[in-house]
Every structure is written in C-alpha cells, then in structure tokens.
C-alpha cells in the first residue's frame, strides 16, 4: 500500500531535521558518522550485509551512539534479549527491522569471552544466520575483537573517555532524538523510490562475495540515497565508498559509456570500418582498446597515474576480465591491436 501524498514528509522539513539531529552526532563522533549514515540509509533499501560493532568502556559513549543509530534506522521498540548468546540474538530478530543490542559483549562474560568474534562468525556464514534478516544489526560491548573479524565488518572503537560530555548530552537531547526519528520516517517513505545503481545493489546482496566488497557497495548505494534526497552534499567522491577493485570497475564502465556517447564505436567484425573504433563487441565480450580508454578511465577514477596493469588486475579479480594475460590481440580495420576482453556484465 502506498503512502498518500498528503502524508509525505516535505523534503525541506527532513533537511531541517537532518541538521538538528546529525550535527550533534557528527561533533561527538566525527570519525565514524559519515560511514554510519550511509550504512543506515542503505538499511532502508535492503539489509546491511555486515554488522556494526561498537567497542568501548563504560564512559566511552557507545550506548549513546547505538541509541542514535537506532533513532535513524527506525527502531521503535527494542526486544528483550535474555542472555548474551548468538542464539538469543537470532531469536530477537524481526525481518526488515533494526536489531540494536547494547552491552552484548561485556568484559567478564566467562562462557563467551569472544562474543564479538562469535557474532561476526555467525554473520559471515553465507546463508544460515537469522541475523542477516535485520535491516541493520548493531551490538556494543567492552570485549576486544579479533583482527580477522574486525576486517570484515563495521568496527567502531571509541576512546576510553569521550572528547566532550557536553557533546554526548547534545546527541541525547530530546530535540536531537526527535529530529533523527523524523529523518527515519522520511527515509522509510522515500529511500526505496530512489533509483540506485543496480550493480551495486546486487553486489551488496551477494552473500558469496567478500564482505568488504559487499559493504563498499552498500555504502555506495547509501550515499546515492542521501544525495538523491538532498540530505547530504558530501565532498567525498561517490566512488570512494566502493571497494578498491570496484572503484576501478565503475571507472571502466563509466569510461565505456562516455566513449560510446561521444562517438566511439565498438565494431562487430574485423573488416568493419568506424570513424572512432574503440574496440569490438560480440555476444559475450567487449574487446576494449586500452590505448583509447585509459585517459577516460583515469578521469572517471580520479587518479592520473592509474596503470593499465592495475586496471587489468582489478577487472580480473572482479571476474570481468576473461583472459589470464593482460591483453588480447584482435584485428580492427585490418590491423592487430591489443584489447581487454571484458565480460558484457560490466555494463549491467
């Protein structure tokens, strides 16, 4: 059932609420907010593919941050979790709803001294854990987390003491809480109507891919949502949220599209002529000439020194370059040229 237009929150009201609710959060947790905002925005489109673990002592502000995430993510009620076990957390999950568990991994938990690692292992399993069904899963605690686990999730380690108690109080003030909840209602109404990059959305939901690639794609989509709804006018380039290999893939895709729109042609046979041949195309592959595309890829990527070898390596890791060697010779207009043999999937 669609929401009547008369009930839609005006963008201007949401933008005012954004300023009132987010600025205190940004001042209190400046290192973490930009990433968290994009993770939360994505959670209104699809479940965030990795959990968020907030690690800190009793006075670090971890509970304040978790509550603020809950405000923005649309938490209405917090389920009672009777004990700190993976099974208990899974039981508390309601599909499509945030799951925020405060003090999930306290020090002195004798039966589960590595609770964060246990939870990470459960969420890393491709298909089986119910924790995948929460729109966003956030847990706080004082336990340390293993290096491998920390590399596959959003890990926020807070200092023992906050920079300013006054800033924490501002985050927890009634006006800031109300503003964030208002923004959550706005995101619930509008986020799914935003036209996002379908390739990024598929990557984020592909449970057999590396978690950092999935997370990067999710943050990219979240960034698209916030920009489209005019909540963020961030100076951070959109591509920077993607995994490093996907930044290259996006740049190659952008370059191919730009070249084709600007008059470049992919011929369909070795004897065909073209005013500006950038390669060839058949039913399965694009044979792209690096010599024609390199400067445009670098411009899209924002790195003037990006090399042909680095581009080929990233495409190969993404399973889009379908040769073991860097380039493949083909004939274009009667002469042999070097090309990348790239799967059509790059343009999806």
C-alpha positions as YAML, in Angstrom:
chain: A
units: angstrom
residues:
- id: 1
  name: UNK
  ca: [0.00, 0.00, 0.00]
- id: 2
  name: UNK
  ca: [1.42, 3.39, -0.98]
- id: 3
  name: UNK
  ca: [1.51, 6.33, 1.36]
- id: 4
  name: UNK
  ca: [-0.97, 9.09, 0.45]
- id: 5
  name: UNK
  ca: [0.85, 12.11, -0.96]
- id: 6
  name: UNK
  ca: [-0.67, 14.30, 1.76]
- id: 7
  name: UNK
  ca: [1.18, 12.21, 4.37]
- id: 8
  name: UNK
  ca: [4.59, 12.51, 2.72]
- id: 9
  name: UNK
  ca: [7.17, 14.43, 4.71]
- id: 10
  name: UNK
  ca: [8.33, 17.54, 2.81]
- id: 11
  name: UNK
  ca: [11.99, 17.43, 1.81]
- id: 12
  name: UNK
  ca: [12.61, 20.83, 3.39]
- id: 13
  name: UNK
  ca: [11.33, 19.59, 6.76]
- id: 14
  name: UNK
  ca: [13.51, 16.48, 6.55]
- id: 15
  name: UNK
  ca: [16.55, 18.59, 5.71]
- id: 16
  name: UNK
  ca: [15.96, 20.80, 8.76]
- id: 17
  name: UNK
  ca: [15.57, 17.71, 10.94]
- id: 18
  name: UNK
  ca: [18.74, 16.27, 9.44]
- id: 19
  name: UNK
  ca: [20.72, 19.31, 10.51]
- id: 20
  name: UNK
  ca: [19.25, 19.23, 14.02]
- id: 21
  name: UNK
  ca: [19.79, 15.51, 14.54]
- id: 22
  name: UNK
  ca: [23.01, 14.82, 12.68]
- id: 23
  name: UNK
  ca: [25.23, 17.76, 13.55]
- id: 24
  name: UNK
  ca: [25.43, 16.86, 17.27]
- id: 25
  name: UNK
  ca: [26.23, 13.30, 16.23]
- id: 26
  name: UNK
  ca: [28.93, 14.49, 13.85]
- id: 27
  name: UNK
  ca: [30.51, 16.65, 16.53]
- id: 28
  name: UNK
  ca: [30.54, 13.81, 19.07]
- id: 29
  name: UNK
  ca: [31.72, 11.03, 16.73]
- id: 30
  name: UNK
  ca: [33.45, 12.78, 13.81]
- id: 31
  name: UNK
  ca: [35.50, 9.78, 12.64]
- id: 32
  name: UNK
  ca: [32.57, 7.42, 12.25]
- id: 33
  name: UNK
  ca: [29.44, 9.32, 11.29]
- id: 34
  name: UNK
  ca: [29.87, 9.56, 7.52]
- id: 35
  name: UNK
  ca: [30.19, 5.79, 7.14]
- id: 36
  name: UNK
  ca: [27.36, 5.10, 9.58]
- id: 37
  name: UNK
  ca: [24.96, 7.47, 7.83]
- id: 38
  name: UNK
  ca: [25.45, 5.64, 4.55]
- id: 39
  name: UNK
  ca: [25.08, 2.26, 6.21]
- id: 40
  name: UNK
  ca: [21.81, 3.39, 7.80]
- id: 41
  name: UNK
  ca: [20.50, 4.86, 4.55]
- id: 42
  name: UNK
  ca: [21.20, 1.55, 2.80]
- id: 43
  name: UNK
  ca: [19.30, -0.34, 5.52]
- id: 44
  name: UNK
  ca: [16.09, 1.30, 4.30]
- id: 45
  name: UNK
  ca: [16.69, -0.24, 0.86]
- id: 46
  name: UNK
  ca: [17.94, -3.70, 1.86]
- id: 47
  name: UNK
  ca: [19.52, -5.38, 4.91]
- id: 48
  name: UNK
  ca: [23.02, -4.09, 5.61]
- id: 49
  name: UNK
  ca: [25.32, -7.00, 4.71]
- id: 50
  name: UNK
  ca: [27.61, -6.69, 7.75]
- id: 51
  name: UNK
  ca: [27.02, -5.92, 11.44]
- id: 52
  name: UNK
  ca: [28.13, -2.78, 13.27]
- id: 53
  name: UNK
  ca: [30.12, -3.42, 16.45]
- id: 54
  name: UNK
  ca: [30.81, -0.52, 18.81]
- id: 55
  name: UNK
  ca: [33.61, -1.19, 21.27]
- id: 56
  name: UNK
  ca: [34.33, 0.95, 24.30]
- id: 57
  name: UNK
  ca: [34.37, 1.23, 28.07]
- id: 58
  name: UNK
  ca: [31.58, 2.34, 30.42]
- id: 59
  name: UNK
  ca: [32.06, 6.06, 29.74]
- id: 60
  name: UNK
  ca: [33.03, 5.96, 26.08]
- id: 61
  name: UNK
  ca: [29.65, 6.93, 24.63]
- id: 62
  name: UNK
  ca: [28.97, 3.58, 22.96]
- id: 63
  name: UNK
  ca: [25.41, 3.40, 24.31]
- id: 64
  name: UNK
  ca: [24.71, 6.95, 23.15]
- id: 65
  name: UNK
  ca: [25.94, 6.14, 19.66]
- id: 66
  name: UNK
  ca: [23.95, 2.90, 19.49]
- id: 67
  name: UNK
  ca: [20.76, 4.70, 20.51]
- id: 68
  name: UNK
  ca: [21.36, 7.39, 17.89]
- id: 69
  name: UNK
  ca: [21.79, 4.70, 15.23]
- id: 70
  name: UNK
  ca: [18.53, 3.18, 16.41]
- id: 71
  name: UNK
  ca: [16.77, 6.56, 16.09]
- id: 72
  name: UNK
  ca: [17.95, 6.98, 12.49]
- id: 73
  name: UNK
  ca: [17.43, 3.36, 11.49]
- id: 74
  name: UNK
  ca: [13.78, 3.42, 12.56]
- id: 75
  name: UNK
  ca: [13.96, 1.42, 15.78]
- id: 76
  name: UNK
  ca: [10.60, 1.66, 17.55]
- id: 77
  name: UNK
  ca: [10.88, -0.92, 20.31]
- id: 78
  name: UNK
  ca: [13.92, -2.83, 21.50]
- id: 79
  name: UNK
  ca: [13.36, -6.56, 22.01]
- id: 80
  name: UNK
  ca: [14.39, -8.12, 25.28]
- id: 81
  name: UNK
  ca: [17.48, -10.28, 24.86]
- id: 82
  name: UNK
  ca: [17.66, -12.56, 27.86]
- id: 83
  name: UNK
  ca: [21.32, -13.52, 27.60]
- id: 84
  name: UNK
  ca: [24.39, -12.83, 25.51]
- id: 85
  name: UNK
  ca: [24.40, -15.74, 23.07]
- id: 86
  name: UNK
  ca: [24.21, -15.91, 19.31]
- id: 87
  name: UNK
  ca: [21.00, -17.96, 19.59]
- id: 88
  name: UNK
  ca: [19.37, -15.34, 21.82]
- id: 89
  name: UNK
  ca: [20.26, -12.54, 19.40]
- id: 90
  name: UNK
  ca: [18.93, -14.52, 16.44]
- id: 91
  name: UNK
  ca: [15.68, -15.13, 18.31]
- id: 92
  name: UNK
  ca: [15.28, -11.37, 18.79]
- id: 93
  name: UNK
  ca: [15.46, -10.64, 15.05]
- id: 94
  name: UNK
  ca: [12.40, -9.33, 13.23]
- id: 95
  name: UNK
  ca: [12.96, -9.32, 9.45]
- id: 96
  name: UNK
  ca: [13.47, -5.85, 8.00]
- id: 97
  name: UNK
  ca: [13.69, -4.22, 11.44]
- id: 98
  name: UNK
  ca: [16.82, -2.88, 13.18]
- id: 99
  name: UNK
  ca: [18.33, -5.01, 15.91]
- id: 100
  name: UNK
  ca: [20.29, -2.92, 18.43]
- id: 101
  name: UNK
  ca: [21.83, -4.85, 21.33]
- id: 102
  name: UNK
  ca: [23.57, -2.76, 23.99]
- id: 103
  name: UNK
  ca: [26.26, -4.40, 26.12]
- id: 104
  name: UNK
  ca: [26.19, -7.55, 24.02]
- id: 105
  name: UNK
  ca: [29.84, -8.34, 24.74]
- id: 106
  name: UNK
  ca: [30.73, -7.20, 28.25]
- id: 107
  name: UNK
  ca: [34.05, -7.97, 29.87]
- id: 108
  name: UNK
  ca: [33.86, -10.81, 32.36]
- id: 109
  name: UNK
  ca: [31.48, -12.94, 30.29]
- id: 110
  name: UNK
  ca: [33.07, -16.30, 31.17]
- id: 111
  name: UNK
  ca: [31.17, -18.55, 28.77]
- id: 112
  name: UNK
  ca: [31.59, -16.22, 25.79]
- id: 113
  name: UNK
  ca: [34.81, -14.24, 26.21]
- id: 114
  name: UNK
  ca: [34.93, -13.60, 22.43]
- id: 115
  name: UNK
  ca: [31.29, -12.69, 21.83]
- id: 116
  name: UNK
  ca: [32.04, -10.19, 19.06]
- id: 117
  name: UNK
  ca: [34.02, -12.85, 17.18]
- id: 118
  name: UNK
  ca: [31.20, -15.36, 17.65]
- id: 119
  name: UNK
  ca: [28.68, -12.89, 16.27]
- id: 120
  name: UNK
  ca: [30.92, -11.99, 13.36]
- id: 121
  name: UNK
  ca: [31.35, -15.67, 12.51]
- id: 122
  name: UNK
  ca: [27.58, -16.13, 12.56]
- id: 123
  name: UNK
  ca: [27.01, -13.19, 10.21]
- id: 124
  name: UNK
  ca: [29.86, -14.28, 7.92]
- id: 125
  name: UNK
  ca: [28.14, -17.60, 7.21]
- id: 126
  name: UNK
  ca: [26.61, -17.04, 3.77]
- id: 127
  name: UNK
  ca: [23.01, -18.07, 4.30]
- id: 128
  name: UNK
  ca: [22.10, -19.55, 7.63]
- id: 129
  name: UNK
  ca: [22.00, -16.93, 10.38]
- id: 130
  name: UNK
  ca: [18.78, -15.04, 11.07]
- id: 131
  name: UNK
  ca: [20.96, -12.02, 11.87]
- id: 132
  name: UNK
  ca: [21.05, -11.44, 8.09]
- id: 133
  name: UNK
  ca: [17.33, -10.63, 8.22]
- id: 134
  name: UNK
  ca: [17.64, -7.50, 10.40]
- id: 135
  name: UNK
  ca: [17.72, -4.26, 8.41]
- id: 136
  name: UNK
  ca: [20.83, -3.36, 10.44]
- id: 137
  name: UNK
  ca: [22.43, -5.24, 13.33]
- id: 138
  name: UNK
  ca: [24.31, -3.17, 15.92]
- id: 139
  name: UNK
  ca: [25.97, -4.53, 19.05]
- id: 140
  name: UNK
  ca: [28.02, -2.75, 21.71]
- id: 141
  name: UNK
  ca: [30.43, -4.12, 24.25]
- id: 142
  name: UNK
  ca: [33.75, -3.83, 26.04]
- id: 143
  name: UNK
  ca: [35.39, -7.01, 24.76]
- id: 144
  name: UNK
  ca: [38.20, -6.84, 22.21]
- id: 145
  name: UNK
  ca: [37.61, -8.17, 18.73]
- id: 146
  name: UNK
  ca: [39.94, -10.31, 16.64]
- id: 147
  name: UNK
  ca: [41.80, -8.75, 13.73]
- id: 148
  name: UNK
  ca: [40.17, -11.02, 11.15]
- id: 149
  name: UNK
  ca: [36.67, -10.29, 12.45]
- id: 150
  name: UNK
  ca: [37.33, -6.55, 12.55]
- id: 151
  name: UNK
  ca: [38.36, -6.58, 8.89]
- id: 152
  name: UNK
  ca: [35.02, -7.98, 7.72]
- id: 153
  name: UNK
  ca: [32.52, -5.67, 9.46]
- id: 154
  name: UNK
  ca: [31.99, -2.07, 10.54]
- id: 155
  name: UNK
  ca: [34.09, -1.80, 13.69]
- id: 156
  name: UNK
  ca: [33.93, 1.37, 15.78]
- id: 157
  name: UNK
  ca: [36.44, 1.56, 18.61]
- id: 158
  name: UNK
  ca: [35.78, 4.50, 20.89]
- id: 159
  name: UNK
  ca: [38.34, 6.07, 23.23]
- id: 160
  name: UNK
  ca: [38.00, 5.33, 26.94]
- id: 161
  name: UNK
  ca: [36.70, 8.83, 27.56]
- id: 162
  name: UNK
  ca: [34.71, 10.97, 25.11]
- id: 163
  name: UNK
  ca: [36.18, 14.21, 23.87]
- id: 164
  name: UNK
  ca: [33.32, 16.14, 25.44]
- id: 165
  name: UNK
  ca: [30.49, 15.10, 27.76]
- id: 166
  name: UNK
  ca: [28.56, 18.12, 26.58]
- id: 167
  name: UNK
  ca: [28.62, 16.79, 23.04]
- id: 168
  name: UNK
  ca: [27.26, 13.44, 24.21]
- id: 169
  name: UNK
  ca: [24.47, 15.25, 26.03]
- id: 170
  name: UNK
  ca: [23.66, 17.14, 22.82]
- id: 171
  name: UNK
  ca: [23.35, 13.84, 20.93]
- id: 172
  name: UNK
  ca: [20.93, 12.56, 23.59]
- id: 173
  name: UNK
  ca: [18.85, 15.72, 23.84]
- id: 174
  name: UNK
  ca: [15.14, 15.42, 23.11]
- id: 175
  name: UNK
  ca: [15.25, 17.76, 20.08]
- id: 176
  name: UNK
  ca: [18.10, 15.75, 18.51]
- id: 177
  name: UNK
  ca: [16.35, 12.43, 19.15]
- id: 178
  name: UNK
  ca: [13.07, 13.73, 17.71]
- id: 179
  name: UNK
  ca: [14.88, 15.08, 14.66]
- id: 180
  name: UNK
  ca: [16.61, 11.78, 13.94]
- id: 181
  name: UNK
  ca: [13.34, 9.88, 14.27]
- id: 182
  name: UNK
  ca: [11.72, 12.32, 11.87]
- id: 183
  name: UNK
  ca: [14.53, 11.66, 9.38]
- id: 184
  name: UNK
  ca: [13.97, 7.92, 9.83]
- id: 185
  name: UNK
  ca: [10.32, 8.38, 8.85]
- id: 186
  name: UNK
  ca: [11.41, 10.36, 5.79]
- id: 187
  name: UNK
  ca: [13.88, 7.64, 4.75]
- id: 188
  name: UNK
  ca: [11.23, 4.98, 5.26]
- id: 189
  name: UNK
  ca: [8.92, 6.87, 2.90]
- id: 190
  name: UNK
  ca: [11.44, 7.85, 0.23]
- id: 191
  name: UNK
  ca: [14.55, 5.65, 0.18]
- id: 192
  name: UNK
  ca: [13.10, 2.79, -1.87]
- id: 193
  name: UNK
  ca: [11.90, 5.20, -4.55]
- id: 194
  name: UNK
  ca: [15.45, 6.40, -5.27]
- id: 195
  name: UNK
  ca: [16.95, 4.98, -8.48]
- id: 196
  name: UNK
  ca: [20.17, 3.42, -7.27]
- id: 197
  name: UNK
  ca: [22.95, 1.63, -9.12]
- id: 198
  name: UNK
  ca: [21.57, -1.87, -9.67]
- id: 199
  name: UNK
  ca: [25.03, -3.40, -9.97]
- id: 200
  name: UNK
  ca: [25.99, -2.03, -6.55]
- id: 201
  name: UNK
  ca: [22.73, -3.30, -5.09]
- id: 202
  name: UNK
  ca: [23.40, -6.79, -6.45]
- id: 203
  name: UNK
  ca: [26.94, -6.79, -5.10]
- id: 204
  name: UNK
  ca: [25.75, -5.76, -1.64]
- id: 205
  name: UNK
  ca: [23.26, -8.64, -1.59]
- id: 206
  name: UNK
  ca: [25.62, -11.29, -2.99]
- id: 207
  name: UNK
  ca: [26.37, -13.37, 0.09]
- id: 208
  name: UNK
  ca: [29.20, -15.34, -1.51]
- id: 209
  name: UNK
  ca: [31.31, -12.26, -2.21]
- id: 210
  name: UNK
  ca: [33.96, -10.85, 0.09]
- id: 211
  name: UNK
  ca: [32.33, -8.87, 2.90]
- id: 212
  name: UNK
  ca: [34.36, -5.71, 2.23]
- id: 213
  name: UNK
  ca: [33.15, -5.66, -1.38]
- id: 214
  name: UNK
  ca: [29.57, -6.10, -0.18]
- id: 215
  name: UNK
  ca: [29.98, -3.37, 2.42]
- id: 216
  name: UNK
  ca: [31.55, -0.97, -0.08]
- id: 217
  name: UNK
  ca: [28.66, -1.49, -2.49]
- id: 218
  name: UNK
  ca: [26.15, -0.92, 0.32]
- id: 219
  name: UNK
  ca: [27.83, 2.32, 1.38]
- id: 220
  name: UNK
  ca: [27.85, 3.47, -2.25]
- id: 221
  name: UNK
  ca: [24.09, 2.86, -2.52]
- id: 222
  name: UNK
  ca: [23.54, 4.59, 0.81]
- id: 223
  name: UNK
  ca: [25.47, 7.57, -0.48]
- id: 224
  name: UNK
  ca: [23.28, 7.63, -3.59]
- id: 225
  name: UNK
  ca: [20.16, 7.67, -1.40]
- id: 226
  name: UNK
  ca: [21.36, 10.53, 0.80]
- id: 227
  name: UNK
  ca: [22.44, 12.63, -2.20]
- id: 228
  name: UNK
  ca: [19.22, 11.97, -4.12]
- id: 229
  name: UNK
  ca: [17.12, 13.01, -1.12]
- id: 230
  name: UNK
  ca: [19.34, 16.10, -0.67]
- id: 231
  name: UNK
  ca: [20.25, 15.19, 2.88]
- id: 232
  name: UNK
  ca: [23.99, 15.10, 2.21]
- id: 233
  name: UNK
  ca: [26.05, 17.27, -0.11]
- id: 234
  name: UNK
  ca: [29.25, 15.48, 0.79]
- id: 235
  name: UNK
  ca: [32.54, 16.46, -0.80]
- id: 236
  name: UNK
  ca: [33.70, 12.83, -0.60]
- id: 237
  name: UNK
  ca: [33.64, 11.33, -4.13]
- id: 238
  name: UNK
  ca: [30.95, 8.69, -4.53]
- id: 239
  name: UNK
  ca: [33.41, 6.10, -5.83]
- id: 240
  name: UNK
  ca: [35.47, 6.27, -2.63]
- id: 241
  name: UNK
  ca: [32.81, 4.27, -0.75]
- id: 242
  name: UNK
  ca: [33.33, 1.27, -3.03]
- id: 243
  name: UNK
  ca: [35.92, -1.46, -2.52]
- id: 244
  name: UNK
  ca: [39.15, -0.50, -4.31]
- id: 245
  name: UNK
  ca: [38.64, -3.03, -7.13]
- id: 246
  name: UNK
  ca: [35.07, -1.90, -7.69]
- id: 247
  name: UNK
  ca: [36.25, 1.70, -7.92]
- id: 248
  name: UNK
  ca: [38.22, 0.60, -10.99]
- id: 249
  name: UNK
  ca: [35.28, -1.39, -12.37]
- id: 250
  name: UNK
  ca: [32.99, 1.63, -12.04]
- id: 251
  name: UNK
  ca: [35.58, 3.84, -13.74]
- id: 252
  name: UNK
  ca: [35.92, 1.43, -16.68]
- id: 253
  name: UNK
  ca: [32.14, 1.18, -17.02]
- id: 254
  name: UNK
  ca: [31.81, 4.96, -16.89]
- id: 255
  name: UNK
  ca: [34.55, 5.36, -19.49]
- id: 256
  name: UNK
  ca: [32.95, 2.88, -21.89]
- id: 257
  name: UNK
  ca: [29.60, 4.61, -21.63]
- id: 258
  name: UNK
  ca: [31.17, 8.04, -22.13]
- id: 259
  name: UNK
  ca: [33.16, 6.88, -25.15]
- id: 260
  name: UNK
  ca: [30.06, 5.38, -26.77]
- id: 261
  name: UNK
  ca: [28.00, 8.50, -26.07]
- id: 262
  name: UNK
  ca: [30.79, 10.65, -27.52]
- id: 263
  name: UNK
  ca: [31.02, 8.83, -30.85]
- id: 264
  name: UNK
  ca: [33.29, 5.91, -30.07]
- id: 265
  name: UNK
  ca: [32.27, 2.69, -31.76]
- id: 266
  name: UNK
  ca: [32.54, -1.00, -30.92]
- id: 267
  name: UNK
  ca: [32.64, -2.80, -34.26]
- id: 268
  name: UNK
  ca: [31.05, -6.20, -34.79]
- id: 269
  name: UNK
  ca: [33.53, -7.63, -37.30]
- id: 270
  name: UNK
  ca: [37.22, -7.38, -38.16]
- id: 271
  name: UNK
  ca: [36.53, -5.92, -41.59]
- id: 272
  name: UNK
  ca: [34.13, -3.18, -40.46]
- id: 273
  name: UNK
  ca: [35.28, 0.43, -40.55]
- id: 274
  name: UNK
  ca: [34.49, 3.04, -37.95]
- id: 275
  name: UNK
  ca: [35.31, 6.71, -37.53]
- id: 276
  name: UNK
  ca: [36.50, 6.13, -33.98]
- id: 277
  name: UNK
  ca: [36.95, 2.43, -33.24]
- id: 278
  name: UNK
  ca: [37.41, 1.84, -29.50]
- id: 279
  name: UNK
  ca: [37.25, -1.94, -29.88]
- id: 280
  name: UNK
  ca: [34.96, -4.74, -30.90]
- id: 281
  name: UNK
  ca: [31.91, -6.43, -29.46]
- id: 282
  name: UNK
  ca: [30.30, -9.85, -29.82]
- id: 283
  name: UNK
  ca: [27.59, -11.75, -28.00]
- id: 284
  name: UNK
  ca: [29.71, -12.38, -24.92]
- id: 285
  name: UNK
  ca: [32.53, -9.87, -24.71]
- id: 286
  name: UNK
  ca: [33.65, -6.32, -25.21]
- id: 287
  name: UNK
  ca: [37.17, -6.05, -26.66]
- id: 288
  name: UNK
  ca: [38.22, -2.63, -25.39]
- id: 289
  name: UNK
  ca: [41.38, -0.89, -26.57]
- id: 290
  name: UNK
  ca: [43.33, 0.36, -23.52]
- id: 291
  name: UNK
  ca: [45.03, 2.97, -25.70]
- id: 292
  name: UNK
  ca: [41.65, 4.56, -26.43]
- id: 293
  name: UNK
  ca: [40.12, 4.18, -22.98]
- id: 294
  name: UNK
  ca: [42.95, 4.77, -20.49]
- id: 295
  name: UNK
  ca: [42.71, 8.55, -20.15]
- id: 296
  name: UNK
  ca: [38.93, 8.36, -19.71]
- id: 297
  name: UNK
  ca: [39.22, 5.61, -17.09]
- id: 298
  name: UNK
  ca: [41.75, 7.69, -15.18]
- id: 299
  name: UNK
  ca: [39.46, 10.71, -15.30]
- id: 300
  name: UNK
  ca: [36.48, 8.70, -14.02]
- id: 301
  name: UNK
  ca: [38.62, 7.14, -11.29]
- id: 302
  name: UNK
  ca: [40.22, 10.45, -10.32]
- id: 303
  name: UNK
  ca: [43.77, 9.04, -10.46]
- id: 304
  name: UNK
  ca: [46.07, 10.25, -13.22]
- id: 305
  name: UNK
  ca: [48.65, 7.54, -12.54]
- id: 306
  name: UNK
  ca: [46.31, 4.53, -12.65]
- id: 307
  name: UNK
  ca: [48.13, 1.99, -14.83]
- id: 308
  name: UNK
  ca: [46.91, -0.43, -17.47]
- id: 309
  name: UNK
  ca: [48.30, -3.29, -15.36]
- id: 310
  name: UNK
  ca: [46.41, -2.14, -12.24]
- id: 311
  name: UNK
  ca: [43.17, -1.82, -14.20]
- id: 312
  name: UNK
  ca: [43.56, -5.30, -15.69]
- id: 313
  name: UNK
  ca: [44.31, -6.79, -12.26]
- id: 314
  name: UNK
  ca: [41.20, -5.22, -10.71]
- id: 315
  name: UNK
  ca: [39.00, -6.38, -13.59]
- id: 316
  name: UNK
  ca: [40.41, -9.90, -13.27]
- id: 317
  name: UNK
  ca: [39.77, -10.04, -9.51]
- id: 318
  name: UNK
  ca: [36.20, -8.89, -10.19]
- id: 319
  name: UNK
  ca: [35.92, -11.75, -12.73]
- id: 320
  name: UNK
  ca: [35.23, -9.37, -15.58]
- id: 321
  name: UNK
  ca: [38.50, -9.74, -17.49]
- id: 322
  name: UNK
  ca: [38.25, -13.14, -19.13]
- id: 323
  name: UNK
  ca: [41.90, -13.78, -20.01]
- id: 324
  name: UNK
  ca: [44.83, -14.81, -17.85]
- id: 325
  name: UNK
  ca: [47.13, -12.36, -19.62]
- id: 326
  name: UNK
  ca: [46.58, -8.63, -19.56]
- id: 327
  name: UNK
  ca: [45.52, -8.03, -23.17]
- id: 328
  name: UNK
  ca: [44.28, -9.99, -26.18]
- id: 329
  name: UNK
  ca: [45.23, -9.19, -29.80]
- id: 330
  name: UNK
  ca: [42.37, -8.74, -32.28]
- id: 331
  name: UNK
  ca: [42.12, -7.21, -35.72]
- id: 332
  name: UNK
  ca: [40.40, -3.86, -36.09]
- id: 333
  name: UNK
  ca: [40.27, -2.20, -39.53]
- id: 334
  name: UNK
  ca: [42.74, -4.71, -40.87]
- id: 335
  name: UNK
  ca: [45.45, -4.32, -38.24]
- id: 336
  name: UNK
  ca: [46.27, -6.10, -34.99]
- id: 337
  name: UNK
  ca: [45.59, -4.16, -31.78]
- id: 338
  name: UNK
  ca: [45.79, -5.08, -28.10]
- id: 339
  name: UNK
  ca: [42.49, -5.19, -26.19]
- id: 340
  name: UNK
  ca: [40.99, -6.15, -22.86]
- id: 341
  name: UNK
  ca: [38.46, -8.96, -23.29]
- id: 342
  name: UNK
  ca: [35.80, -7.85, -20.81]
- id: 343
  name: UNK
  ca: [32.54, -9.56, -19.95]
- id: 344
  name: UNK
  ca: [29.36, -7.79, -21.05]
- id: 345
  name: UNK
  ca: [28.39, -7.83, -17.38]
- id: 346
  name: UNK
  ca: [30.43, -4.72, -16.77]
- id: 347
  name: UNK
  ca: [27.68, -2.63, -18.35]
- id: 348
  name: UNK
  ca: [24.85, -4.19, -16.32]
...
